[in-house]
Amino acid sequence: MDCKKVTFLGLGVMGYTMAGHLSKAGHMVTVFNRTTAKAHTWAQEHSGEYEVTVSAAVKEADIVMMCVGDDNDVKAVGLEALDNMKAGSVLVDHTTASAEVARWLYAQGKEKNIAVLDAPVSGGQAGAENGQLTVMVGGDKAVFDSVKPVIDSFARHSQLLGESGSGQLAKMMNQICIAGIVQGLAEALHFGQNAGLDCNAVVDVISKGAAQSWQMENRATTMLKNEYEFGFAVDWMRKDLGIALDEARRNGSTLSLTALVDQYYADVQKLGGSRWDTSSLLTRLTN
């Protein structure tokens, strides 16, 4: 694989380790983070470079990747990056955001001869740490083909799903599925506890059949222990579901279950669980 000059913008829970995998894969990585101390720590840990401004971080990069907070962050950071990137380079946005902002960023890049891909990820903190993320991509095929070997530094699977915005739409489908699955798992465990069953034993059995899911394999045990201080926060899940529900209103989709589970997550927030893992839906049934 050719060594690339890669800049990573945003060193949150996901970005910090994603950038680390890029460095371990042999790329020349420069990072930027709003909290400069975190970027400095990353650079020391990975023998990389850091800059204190977006403009300085991106100016020599072949590929700029970013993972920031929401649509407003994508617009602000993405536009500053595009204003300072060299023509012919590529901006890959790993933020979970709206398809609308993905298309907007793509159009802004096209005016500057800079290719843009929307490429949200799934797999959570553990997936990022282990380099086992799934990446859903929207944009131009030739551009995706050129950067796929770089993305694969931290991904077990990356795939182009259509034109600009398609990656974000796929991520919405992902979150819609997760919401329903977690609620179903929470209700099953609640039922089993009230029935006096050994739920760990039951999960061991039913996880070998049609009820099996990633959530069951990775969250049932901690749910039964009432442990939620880890993982993907409820606040972020509500942000993602809000994006999906907004898009559903635009394209005429009916997301009855998703809307209901979103309100269940609001209940968890009222219990003080804003930063709890999404599996904390069980708490509203047991409190």
C-alpha positions in Angstrom: 0.0 0.0 0.0 1.3 3.5 -0.9 2.1 5.8 2.0 -0.2 8.8 2.0 -0.1 12.1 3.7 -3.3 11.9 5.8 -4.8 14.5 8.1 -7.3 13.5 10.7 -9.6 16.2 12.2 -11.4 15.4 15.4 -9.8 13.1 18.1 -12.9 12.0 20.0 -13.6 8.5 21.2 -13.6 7.2 17.6 -11.2 9.6 15.8 -8.3 9.1 18.3 -7.9 5.4 17.6 -8.9 5.6 13.9 -6.0 8.1 13.4 -3.7 5.7 15.4 -4.5 2.9 13.0 -3.6 5.1 10.0 -0.2 5.8 11.6 0.4 2.1 12.3 -0.4 1.3 8.7 2.5 3.5 7.7 0.8 6.7 6.6 2.2 10.1 7.4 -0.5 11.4 9.8 -1.1 14.9 11.0 -3.9 15.5 13.5 -6.0 18.5 14.6 -8.3 18.7 17.7 -10.0 21.6 19.2 -8.3 20.7 22.5 -4.7 21.0 21.4 -3.4 19.0 24.4 -5.2 15.9 23.1 -3.6 16.4 19.7 -0.2 16.8 21.3 -0.7 13.6 23.3 -1.7 11.7 20.2 1.4 12.9 18.3 3.7 11.8 21.1 2.0 8.4 21.4 2.0 7.7 17.6 5.2 9.6 16.5 3.0 11.8 14.3 2.4 15.5 13.8 -0.2 17.9 15.0 -1.3 21.4 14.2 -3.2 24.0 16.1 -5.4 25.1 13.2 -7.4 23.2 10.6 -5.8 25.2 7.8 -2.3 24.3 8.8 -3.2 20.6 9.3 -4.8 20.1 5.9 -2.7 22.1 3.5 -0.2 19.3 2.4 -2.6 16.4 2.8 -3.5 13.9 0.1 -6.4 12.8 2.1 -8.2 14.6 5.0 -10.5 12.6 7.2 -12.7 14.0 9.9 -15.0 12.8 12.6 -16.7 15.6 14.4 -20.0 16.1 16.3 -23.0 17.1 14.1 -24.2 18.9 11.0 -23.0 22.3 12.2 -19.5 20.9 13.0 -19.4 19.3 9.6 -20.2 22.6 7.9 -17.8 24.6 10.0 -14.8 22.3 10.0 -15.4 20.9 6.5 -15.6 24.3 4.9 -12.5 25.5 6.6 -10.7 22.3 5.4 -11.9 22.7 1.8 -10.8 26.3 1.8 -7.2 25.2 2.6 -6.8 21.8 0.9 -4.9 21.4 -2.3 -6.8 20.7 -5.6 -7.0 17.0 -6.4 -7.1 15.9 -2.7 -9.9 14.0 -1.0 -12.0 14.8 2.1 -13.6 11.8 3.8 -16.2 12.7 6.4 -16.7 9.9 9.0 -19.2 12.0 11.1 -22.7 10.6 11.5 -24.7 13.5 10.0 -27.5 14.2 7.6 -27.6 13.3 4.0 -28.4 16.9 3.3 -25.2 18.2 4.7 -23.2 15.4 3.0 -24.6 16.6 -0.4 -23.8 20.2 0.5 -20.2 19.4 1.4 -19.8 17.3 -1.8 -21.0 20.3 -3.9 -18.6 22.7 -2.0 -15.7 20.4 -2.7 -16.6 20.0 -6.4 -16.3 23.8 -6.8 -12.7 23.6 -5.5 -11.7 20.4 -7.4 -11.6 18.5 -4.1 -13.5 15.1 -3.9 -15.7 14.5 -0.9 -17.0 11.2 0.4 -19.5 10.8 3.3 -18.4 7.7 5.2 -20.0 7.2 8.6 -18.9 4.2 10.6 -20.4 1.5 12.8 -18.8 -0.7 15.4 -18.5 1.7 18.3 -15.5 2.4 20.5 -14.4 -1.2 20.5 -14.6 -1.4 16.7 -12.4 1.7 16.4 -9.9 0.4 19.0 -9.6 -3.0 17.2 -9.6 -1.6 13.7 -12.8 -3.4 12.9 -15.2 -0.7 11.9 -17.8 -1.0 9.1 -17.8 2.0 6.8 -20.8 3.1 4.7 -19.7 5.4 1.8 -21.5 7.8 -0.5 -19.7 9.5 -3.4 -17.9 8.8 -6.7 -16.6 5.3 -7.4 -13.2 6.3 -8.7 -12.6 8.4 -5.5 -13.7 5.6 -3.2 -11.5 3.1 -5.0 -8.5 5.4 -4.5 -9.0 5.8 -0.8 -10.4 2.4 0.2 -6.9 1.0 1.0 -6.5 3.9 3.5 -9.9 3.5 5.0 -9.2 -0.2 5.4 -6.5 0.7 7.9 -9.2 0.8 10.6 -12.1 -1.1 8.9 -13.1 -4.7 8.5 -15.4 -3.7 5.7 -16.0 -0.6 3.6 -18.4 -0.3 0.8 -19.6 2.3 -1.7 -23.4 2.4 -1.6 -24.3 5.1 -4.1 -24.0 8.8 -4.8 -23.2 11.5 -2.2 -25.4 11.2 0.9 -25.8 7.4 0.5 -23.4 6.6 3.2 -25.4 8.8 5.7 -28.7 7.2 4.6 -27.2 3.7 5.2 -26.1 4.8 8.6 -29.6 5.9 9.4 -30.8 2.4 8.4 -28.2 1.0 10.8 -29.4 3.1 13.7 -33.0 2.3 13.0 -32.2 -1.4 13.2 -30.2 -1.1 16.4 -33.0 0.9 18.1 -35.5 -1.9 17.6 -33.1 -4.7 18.4 -32.0 -3.1 21.7 -35.6 -2.4 22.8 -36.5 -6.0 22.0 -33.6 -7.3 24.0 -34.4 -5.1 27.0 -38.0 -6.3 27.0 -36.9 -10.0 26.7 -34.5 -9.6 29.7 -37.2 -7.8 31.7 -39.7 -10.5 31.0 -37.2 -13.2 31.9 -36.3 -11.6 35.2 -39.9 -11.3 36.2 -40.5 -14.9 35.2 -37.7 -16.0 37.6 -35.4 -17.4 34.9 -31.6 -17.5 34.8 -31.4 -14.9 32.0 -27.7 -15.5 31.4 -28.4 -19.2 30.8 -31.3 -18.3 28.5 -29.2 -15.8 26.5 -26.6 -18.5 26.1 -29.2 -20.7 24.5 -31.2 -18.3 22.4 -28.0 -16.5 21.1 -27.3 -19.8 19.2 -30.6 -19.4 17.3 -32.7 -16.9 15.3 -32.7 -14.3 18.1 -28.9 -13.9 17.9 -27.7 -10.3 17.4 -24.5 -8.3 18.1 -26.4 -6.6 20.9 -27.3 -9.9 22.5 -23.7 -11.1 22.2 -22.1 -8.0 23.5 -24.6 -6.2 25.8 -26.9 -8.8 27.4 -24.5 -9.7 30.2 -23.8 -6.1 31.1 -27.5 -5.2 31.0 -28.2 -7.9 33.5 -25.5 -6.4 35.7 -27.0 -2.9 35.3 -23.7 -1.7 33.9 -23.9 1.2 31.4 -20.9 3.5 32.0 -19.3 2.7 28.6 -20.1 2.4 24.9 -22.2 4.6 22.6 -24.0 7.3 24.6 -27.7 7.8 24.7 -27.3 11.5 23.8 -25.5 10.4 20.6 -28.1 7.8 19.7 -30.9 10.4 20.1 -29.0 12.7 17.8 -28.7 9.9 15.2 -32.4 8.9 15.5 -33.4 12.5 15.2 -31.5 12.6 11.8 -33.2 9.4 10.7 -36.7 10.7 11.7 -36.1 14.0 9.9 -35.1 12.2 6.8 -38.1 9.9 7.1 -40.4 12.9 7.1 -38.7 14.1 3.9 -38.9 10.8 2.0 -42.3 9.7 3.3 -41.2 6.8 5.4 -43.1 5.6 8.4 -40.8 4.9 11.4 -43.3 4.2 14.2 -41.0 2.0 16.2 -38.0 4.2 15.8 -40.0 7.3 17.0 -41.2 5.3 20.0 -37.7 4.0 21.0 -36.4 7.6 20.6 -38.9 8.6 23.3 -37.8 5.7 25.4 -34.3 7.1 25.2 -35.7 10.4 26.4 -37.0 8.5 29.4 -33.4 7.2 30.1 -32.1 10.7 29.8 -34.5 11.8 32.5 -33.1 9.0 34.7 -29.7 10.6 34.4 -28.5 8.3 31.7 -27.5 10.8 29.0 -24.0 9.3 28.8 -25.0 5.7 29.4 -24.6 3.1 26.7 -27.6 2.6 24.4 -28.3 -0.8 26.0 -29.6 1.2 29.1 -33.1 1.0 27.7 -33.6 -1.8 30.3 -33.4 0.8 33.1 -36.7 2.4 32.2 -38.4 -1.0 32.7 -36.7 -1.8 36.0 -36.8 1.6 37.7 
